[in-house]
Amino acid sequence: MEKNVGSTDKIIRYILGVLIIGAGIMYNSWWGIIGVIPIFTAALGWCPLYKIIGTTTKKKK
């Protein structure tokens, strides 16, 4: 599994994940669990959607 999520993309994913989870808690909605997805992809450094469309945000060395 080749990493395809760059550092800036990871930061954005972590922030969005936390915000989505926070909104779910604030509005007492189970939809907040969706915030786990961007956090999980940021932690792995790999996004299956990027793989499908053939793109990457990771800088090449």
C-alpha positions, 0 to 999 in steps of 0.5 A: 500500500503506497502512501498517497496523502501528503502532509498538508492533506493529513493536517486538513483531514485531522482537523475536519475529522475532529470538527465532524466528530465535534458537530456530531457530539454537539448536535447529539447525532450519530452522523459524527462517527463519519469523522473517523474516516478522515482521521483514519485515512490521515493516520494511514497516509493512504486514501482509497479514493485517491487510489481509484482516481489515480492521484496523490498529494504526497510529494515525490522525492 
